[in-house]
């Protein structure tokens, strides 16, 4: 499923937000796996997750 940028209704908006949250969690897991870049990359993961 591709990530849409605009929702046509509330159900689509909820789906887009859930997809974005899934992507943020994937990114968080990748950062935790690769400890070399953990400090640098985690700077934008928390604000993104909190914003969603």
Helices and strands as residue ranges (DSSP letters): H 10-33, G 35-37, H 38-51
